[in-house]
Amino acid sequence: MSSRLAAAFNRTVVEYFRKTSLNGFGLLYFIRKRRVQRLFWFSFICCGLFFAGYSVFAMILDLLDSSTITDLSERDSGEKGALPLPSIEICSGYRFSKRKMQEYTQMLANSSGKSLGYWWQKMHLLEGYMDPLAVDAEEAKELQESLGFRDVRSHLLNLTPACVSLILKCQQNRVTIDCSEIFQLQATNYGHCCVLRDRNITGELSLSLDTSQEDEFPMEKSRRLAGFHLHISSWLGRVTIGQGEKSLVEVNVMELEANSELREYPVDRRGCHFPHEGEGREKCLQNCRLKASLMNCQCVPYPFERDAKLKQKYCTLEDIACLQMVEVNWSPNQCQQCLPLCNQMLHSLHKSLLGFMHPFRSSLMLRFRTSRWSNYAQDKHYHWYHILSNIGGVLGICIGCSLISGFELINFMVFRFWSNFRQQPQQE
């Protein structure tokens, strides 16, 4: 049996080398009497096989190491300023209104047995809601026992300067509009800020800001900015507007776009989240910090909103000591699961100083820097047709092999081998 198999195999190999479409392999049969040439072609074919195997193996390793590839291109909005401005936060350098503080301390003095001067001296401890490290924990706890209120967000909102007193005039494309229609007061990580509403504000937005600081309630330990600072929700940077400055703030846009086929890859390999998998990095970091406060202090700190269904409570000045511990020990590095969204528009701000005016006023012009923006398209590093064409190209260059050559090899090694095996005489 073994001799029949060996004889059939030898006959099939000789037949393959004699009839194959691979010219280099056929030479090994036709020049079998010329040993030097046959050795040369055998060595050449072996080198080709080695290089082809090495190239295919290196391509597979590259595919496993970096499964995605990012392509940079540019897009045009078609018309300069056609894109709507993002949600921009305009925050004053001071967080509490002096006039509202006077009314609040007068109310406390009338309803308690303590003097107006006592309450006025203690009001700076409310800064602990925005910056727990800026106040003394024991003094803050003592003040909270005297105040007694628990609805933190509404009380702080009533003590904050209104947007109409900070933003005096608004113009869109040099047409005056009502500032209260496009800005709303919201609680943010930087205090209560005037946030641009989600609406189609396109072109240029010109603002006149009050930087007189006449209504400022002074704080003892926190650093005050004599002016305003601007934030973009999807970007970590910020721009400051000083007193008396005429500033031009231009918005840069960067788009991240991922092929939907990347959903089959693990999240850690593509490094981003699709909407059904998770939230954006900034919101995820906020929730991660919120979880740290809930775990250690069993309360929701400012400016987060509590979940009434879960019976969560707001953190008050009584919890400042615990919040200070969380503030010192918490770091974004603890939230490794927070990744950016695969498809999103990122914005950044670029400030240019145009001149100066009266120190009690500042002017600000907002617009897009250009009508074009960068597009980072993330796609598979190799699709199946890329892999097939790369392998076919390598094999074609190195050994002249094609898809037909593969079927030809199968034909000889299966059908011709079986035919030759049947033609071999059986031995007794």
ABEGO torsion letter per residue (X at the ends): XAAAAAAAAAAAAAAAAAABABAAAAAAAAAAABAAAAAAAAAAAAAAAAAAAAAAAAAAAAAAABABBBBBBBBBAGBBGABBBBBBBBBBABABBAAAAAAAAAAAAAABABBAAAAAAAAAAAAAAABAAABBAAAAAAAAAAAGBABAAAAAAAABBBAAAABABBBBGGBBBBAAAABBBBBBAAEBBBBBBBBBBBEBBBBBBBAAGAABBBBAABBBBBEBBBBBAABABBBBBBBGBBBBBBBBBBBBBBBAAAAABBAAAAGBBBAAAEBBAAAAAAAAAAAAAAAAAGBBBOABBBBAAAGBBBBBAAAAAAAAAAAAABBAAABAABBBBABBBBBBBBBBBAEBBBAABBBBBBBBABABBBBBBBBBABBAAAAAAAAAAAAAAAAGBBAAAAAAAAAAAAAAAAAAAAABBBBX
